[in-house]
């Protein structure tokens, strides 16, 4: 029999069994002695009835191995109801009478025990510490007490403590650093690694390691948690730094992602070598690795590098060159070749001195004076080591995974490099922000490239620079190719249409960010001949933007055969935005110490004083680094944007409102987006 009829019969049968259970149980009790402690209760009978219904349903074969039939589901539901009723019924029988006290022993054995003490003992949860060695169990009990205590003198934050507690609960409070109450190999490896923390430019004194020998269980538990806290702190410092970057500057927007304490401990618990596992939290960037190797090299070498001694002023005399014993060393410092016996201060040497002076913002005289000598000798060795360490610290703020392609700017070196598949494919000179308008440190992704951009002059430049000029000369803006528009609220908007003289040049490279900076072309090509190139309002000017566009397009749009000439043929009067579908990171870094391709340490001037502030923070600051909150980027609506004439204010992205996109119809009185830097 099958189908709906069978289902109804089975469901009715199950329901009848449930309703009849009290009657059957009563009859059974009368036959066997209702007051006996061994008699079945109504709830037990109901449970038995439900179980019988379930067995009956189970006996019917299902149409498939993965799904129960409706009749089976009905029977199972009846069984579940019966079970719930059984569990809700009183768990003990009425008090035994004198007659039932003489019941046969066999009858008592054949019925379930209803003693409350026995039932409680059966329901008790298993002891999570039962499997531990007695020595570890004593420590584990104390660990439980320490983690349960309201006061906490071990962990740096509630979040860290909660993660550690969850980790230990997950391993039934078993110690991580002890085996049978004795310090294990994992602890020994970790402690040895902490004692060499200075290899990564960290301070060994920040990582106190306990001693486990000869301690009581209580003291061992405290030492266990203290080492755990130290290891978590070390991994955090190694990966994301010792303090939030806001201690250095507000002109920074970087991930600075600290590791999860639970993941740190899980990695160490599973690793065959805990010290090697800790090394994995070190920044993976090539620039960091080279600085780490250079730091070891600098510490290994004894000090005493040759320095140019002070002496008489050396200057060029073409007819009768001055001679000086310092000339051979001077040539070495400047990378010139020559005979060691040649002591003449000649034109070639004077020109090299000029170039050095220009690069280091010294008076360009070509004379070897005391200031030039001091700069040539460089900072003392201990100061160079500090500079390397502070640069290693800043590498920890950047994303760990830079993807297959990225454009990396080194602000103190005034250079931009493009890296694809771990190989540098192109580099160029750039102009960066003035010291009082510094280019920020950030990491973003390049979204699109604009050909023939419009420059919307930011209010700061409008009111601080152009309006005073306009008051003195009403025709000044027109001669500069700028357009002036008065907005409905009385404010002034100045913009520059696309063209050869546009302040942004012919190309703009867009990576939306809260600082409103980007990379672009410039009509002021002469600036790229300077060694120190800090002239902009914060944006970066690229020496060869058409080639830069070619490189980026061929990475992001590899099937379109882009060339610099193809880009230049698009130059004209109309804005065009070309999207970059592949992810290309843009990293604005501050590497005033780096190792070049020849393996030589290069030191650059601290033009924004970022390095000095980083070093000061290293010596004085320690703080928790919380994961960065999700930032609103392109979805952010510009509340301050003006309403366009003859229509409602459109909902646009933050960056679109600032820079605009191509394909918009021209307006006689364009309403500006908010100003942006250049």
ChimeraX attribute file (.defattr): number of C-alpha atoms within 10 A of each C-alpha:
attribute: neighborCount
match mode: 1-to-1
recipient: residues
	/A:1	6
	/A:2	8
	/A:3	10
	/A:4	11
	/A:5	10
	/A:6	13
	/A:7	20
	/A:8	14
	/A:9	12
	/A:10	20
	/A:11	22
	/A:12	15
	/A:13	15
	/A:14	27
	/A:15	21
	/A:16	12
	/A:17	21
	/A:18	24
	/A:19	14
	/A:20	15
	/A:21	23
	/A:22	17
	/A:23	13
	/A:24	16
	/A:25	20
	/A:26	18
	/A:27	13
	/A:28	17
	/A:29	18
	/A:30	13
	/A:31	10
	/A:32	16
	/A:33	16
	/A:34	20
	/A:35	18
	/A:36	22
	/A:37	23
	/A:38	22
	/A:39	24
	/A:40	18
	/A:41	24
	/A:42	22
	/A:43	23
	/A:44	22
	/A:45	23
	/A:46	26
	/A:47	24
	/A:48	19
	/A:49	25
	/A:50	27
	/A:51	20
	/A:52	16
	/A:53	27
	/A:54	21
	/A:55	15
	/A:56	16
	/A:57	24
	/A:58	17
	/A:59	10
	/A:60	13
	/A:61	11
	/A:62	15
	/A:63	9
	/A:64	8
	/A:65	7
	/A:66	6
	/A:67	10
	/A:68	17
	/A:69	16
	/A:70	17
	/A:71	24
	/A:72	24
	/A:73	17
	/A:74	22
	/A:75	27
	/A:76	23
	/A:77	17
	/A:78	26
	/A:79	25
	/A:80	16
	/A:81	17
	/A:82	28
	/A:83	19
	/A:84	14
	/A:85	16
	/A:86	20
	/A:87	13
	/A:88	10
	/A:89	12
	/A:90	10
	/A:91	14
	/A:92	12
	/A:93	16
	/A:94	11
	/A:95	10
	/A:96	14
	/A:97	11
	/A:98	10
	/A:99	10
	/A:100	17
	/A:101	12
	/A:102	10
	/A:103	15
	/A:104	9
	/A:105	9
	/A:106	8
	/A:107	11
	/A:108	14
	/A:109	10
	/A:110	9
	/A:111	12
	/A:112	12
	/A:113	13
	/A:114	13
	/A:115	12
	/A:116	11
	/A:117	8
	/A:118	10
	/A:119	12
	/A:120	9
	/A:121	9
	/A:122	10
	/A:123	8
	/A:124	8
	/A:125	7
	/A:126	8
	/A:127	8
	/A:128	13
	/A:129	17
	/A:130	10
	/A:131	11
	/A:132	17
	/A:133	14
	/A:134	13
	/A:135	14
	/A:136	23
	/A:137	22
	/A:138	20
	/A:139	26
	/A:140	24
	/A:141	16
	/A:142	19
	/A:143	25
	/A:144	17
	/A:145	13
	/A:146	19
	/A:147	19
	/A:148	11
	/A:149	9
	/A:150	7
	/A:151	8
	/A:152	13
	/A:153	7
	/A:154	16
	/A:155	18
	/A:156	13
	/A:157	10
	/A:158	10
	/A:159	13
	/A:160	17
	/A:161	18
	/A:162	14
	/A:163	16
	/A:164	22
	/A:165	19
	/A:166	14
	/A:167	19
	/A:168	19
	/A:169	14
	/A:170	10
	/A:171	12
	/A:172	18
	/A:173	22
	/A:174	25
	/A:175	22
	/A:176	20
	/A:177	23
	/A:178	20
	/A:179	16
	/A:180	15
	/A:181	23
	/A:182	16
	/A:183	18
	/A:184	14
	/A:185	15
	/A:186	19
	/A:187	22
	/A:188	13
	/A:189	15
	/A:190	21
	/A:191	21
	/A:192	12
	/A:193	20
	/A:194	24
	/A:195	15
	/A:196	13
	/A:197	17
	/A:198	16
	/A:199	17
	/A:200	21
	/A:201	21
	/A:202	22
	/A:203	16
	/A:204	15
	/A:205	11
	/A:206	15
	/A:207	19
	/A:208	15
	/A:209	21
	/A:210	15
	/A:211	14
	/A:212	20
	/A:213	10
	/A:214	10
	/A:215	13
	/A:216	13
	/A:217	19
	/A:218	17
	/A:219	14
	/A:220	28
	/A:221	26
	/A:222	19
	/A:223	19
	/A:224	24
	/A:225	23
	/A:226	18
	/A:227	22
	/A:228	22
	/A:229	21
	/A:230	20
	/A:231	24
	/A:232	24
	/A:233	20
	/A:234	23
	/A:235	24
	/A:236	24
	/A:237	24
	/A:238	25
	/A:239	25
	/A:240	27
	/A:241	26
	/A:242	22
	/A:243	21
	/A:244	18
	/A:245	21
	/A:246	10
	/A:247	15
	/A:248	19
	/A:249	15
	/A:250	10
	/A:251	13
	/A:252	19
	/A:253	21
	/A:254	17
	/A:255	17
	/A:256	23
	/A:257	19
	/A:258	21
	/A:259	20
	/A:260	16
	/A:261	23
	/A:262	17
	/A:263	13
	/A:264	19
	/A:265	21
	/A:266	12
	/A:267	15
	/A:268	20
	/A:269	15
	/A:270	10
	/A:271	14
	/A:272	12
	/A:273	14
	/A:274	21
	/A:275	19
	/A:276	14
	/A:277	18
	/A:278	23
	/A:279	15
	/A:280	13
	/A:281	20
	/A:282	20
	/A:283	23
	/A:284	17
	/A:285	15
	/A:286	11
	/A:287	17
	/A:288	23
	/A:289	16
	/A:290	17
	/A:291	23
	/A:292	20
	/A:293	14
	/A:294	19
	/A:295	22
	/A:296	15
	/A:297	11
	/A:298	17
	/A:299	13
	/A:300	9
	/A:301	9
	/A:302	9
	/A:303	11
	/A:304	8
	/A:305	9
	/A:306	9
	/A:307	15
	/A:308	17
	/A:309	13
	/A:310	13
	/A:311	12
	/A:312	10
	/A:313	10
	/A:314	20
	/A:315	18
	/A:316	20
	/A:317	13
	/A:318	10
	/A:319	7
	/A:320	10
	/A:321	15
	/A:322	16
	/A:323	13
	/A:324	14
	/A:325	14
	/A:326	17
	/A:327	22
	/A:328	20
	/A:329	17
	/A:330	21
	/A:331	19
	/A:332	12
	/A:333	14
	/A:334	14
	/A:335	10
	/A:336	13
	/A:337	9
	/A:338	12
	/A:339	8
	/A:340	12
	/A:341	9
	/A:342	13
	/A:343	17
	/A:344	19
	/A:345	25
	/A:346	20
	/A:347	15
	/A:348	11
	/A:349	21
	/A:350	19
	/A:351	16
	/A:352	17
	/A:353	22
	/A:354	19
	/A:355	18
	/A:356	19
	/A:357	22
	/A:358	17
	/A:359	16
	/A:360	17
	/A:361	11
	/A:362	14
	/A:363	12
	/A:364	16
	/A:365	16
	/A:366	21
	/A:367	19
	/A:368	23
	/A:369	15
	/A:370	15
	/A:371	12
	/A:372	20
	/A:373	16
	/A:374	14
	/A:375	13
	/A:376	19
	/A:377	15
	/A:378	13
	/A:379	13
	/A:380	11
	/A:381	15
	/A:382	12
	/A:383	11
	/A:384	17
	/A:385	20
	/A:386	17
	/A:387	23
	/A:388	27
	/A:389	25
	/A:390	25
	/A:391	25
	/A:392	27
	/A:393	26
	/A:394	21
	/A:395	23
	/A:396	27
	/A:397	25
	/A:398	23
	/A:399	20
	/A:400	18
	/A:401	10
	/A:402	19
	/A:403	14
	/A:404	15
	/A:405	22
	/A:406	25
	/A:407	23
	/A:408	18
	/A:409	25
	/A:410	19
	/A:411	28
	/A:412	21
	/A:413	24
	/A:414	21
	/A:415	19
	/A:416	23
	/A:417	17
	/A:418	22
	/A:419	19
	/A:420	17
	/A:421	10
	/A:422	13
	/A:423	10
	/A:424	13
	/A:425	12
	/A:426	14
	/A:427	18
	/A:428	17
	/A:429	22
	/A:430	26
	/A:431	27
	/A:432	30
	/A:433	23
	/A:434	17
	/A:435	15
	/A:436	11
	/A:437	16
	/A:438	19
	/A:439	27
	/A:440	23
	/A:441	22
	/A:442	20
	/A:443	24
	/A:444	19
	/A:445	18
	/A:446	22
	/A:447	18
	/A:448	19
	/A:449	22
	/A:450	22
	/A:451	26
	/A:452	25
	/A:453	32
	/A:454	26
	/A:455	24
	/A:456	26
	/A:457	23
	/A:458	19
	/A:459	18
	/A:460	12
	/A:461	16
	/A:462	20
	/A:463	12
	/A:464	10
	/A:465	11
	/A:466	17
	/A:467	17
	/A:468	11
	/A:469	15
	/A:470	14
	/A:471	10
	/A:472	9
	/A:473	10
	/A:474	11
	/A:475	11
	/A:476	15
	/A:477	18
	/A:478	11
	/A:479	8
	/A:480	12
	/A:481	15
	/A:482	19
	/A:483	14
	/A:484	15
	/A:485	16
	/A:486	13
	/A:487	15
	/A:488	12
	/A:489	7
	/A:490	8
	/A:491	9
	/A:492	16
	/A:493	22
	/A:494	21
	/A:495	21
	/A:496	20
	/A:497	19
	/A:498	23
	/A:499	19
	/A:500	15
	/A:501	16
	/A:502	22
	/A:503	25
	/A:504	25
	/A:505	24
	/A:506	28
	/A:507	29
	/A:508	27
	/A:509	24
	/A:510	24
	/A:511	20
	/A:512	22
	/A:513	18
	/A:514	13
	/A:515	17
	/A:516	20
	/A:517	21
	/A:518	21
	/A:519	22
	/A:520	26
	/A:521	23
	/A:522	25
	/A:523	15
	/A:524	13
	/A:525	12
	/A:526	9
	/A:527	18
	/A:528	17
	/A:529	10
	/A:530	13
	/A:531	17
	/A:532	20
	/A:533	22
	/A:534	24
	/A:535	19
	/A:536	18
	/A:537	19
	/A:538	25
	/A:539	26
	/A:540	31
	/A:541	31
	/A:542	27
	/A:543	24
	/A:544	17
	/A:545	23
	/A:546	19
	/A:547	20
	/A:548	22
	/A:549	22
	/A:550	18
	/A:551	20
	/A:552	24
	/A:553	24
	/A:554	15
	/A:555	20
	/A:556	16
	/A:557	16
	/A:558	12
	/A:559	9
	/A:560	9
	/A:561	10
	/A:562	18
	/A:563	16
	/A:564	15
	/A:565	11
	/A:566	12
	/A:567	18
	/A:568	16
	/A:569	8
	/A:570	14
	/A:571	19
	/A:572	15
	/A:573	15
	/A:574	16
	/A:575	21
	/A:576	18
	/A:577	20
	/A:578	13
	/A:579	15
	/A:580	19
	/A:581	13
	/A:582	17
	/A:583	17
	/A:584	24
	/A:585	23
	/A:586	22
	/A:587	22
	/A:588	23
	/A:589	23
	/A:590	26
	/A:591	27
	/A:592	21
	/A:593	25
	/A:594	24
	/A:595	21
	/A:596	11
	/A:597	7
	/A:598	6
	/A:599	12
	/A:600	11
	/A:601	17
	/A:602	13
	/A:603	18
	/A:604	15
	/A:605	16
	/A:606	16
	/A:607	17
	/A:608	19
	/A:609	12
	/A:610	18
	/A:611	24
	/A:612	15
	/A:613	15
	/A:614	22
	/A:615	18
	/A:616	14
	/A:617	18
	/A:618	21
	/A:619	10
	/A:620	8
	/A:621	13
	/A:622	15
	/A:623	12
	/A:624	16
	/A:625	18
	/A:626	12
	/A:627	12
	/A:628	12
	/A:629	7
	/A:630	6
	/A:631	9
	/A:632	12
	/A:633	13
	/A:634	14
	/A:635	13
	/A:636	14
	/A:637	17
	/A:638	18
	/A:639	9
	/A:640	9
	/A:641	18
	/A:642	18
	/A:643	14
	/A:644	15
	/A:645	12
	/A:646	6
	/A:647	7
	/A:648	9
	/A:649	12
	/A:650	13
	/A:651	13
	/A:652	16
	/A:653	17
	/A:654	24
	/A:655	23
	/A:656	15
	/A:657	22
	/A:658	21
	/A:659	22
	/A:660	21
	/A:661	17
	/A:662	16
	/A:663	10
	/A:664	9
	/A:665	6
	/A:666	7
	/A:667	9
	/A:668	7
	/A:669	13
	/A:670	15
	/A:671	18
	/A:672	23
	/A:673	21
	/A:674	20
	/A:675	21
	/A:676	21
	/A:677	21
	/A:678	25
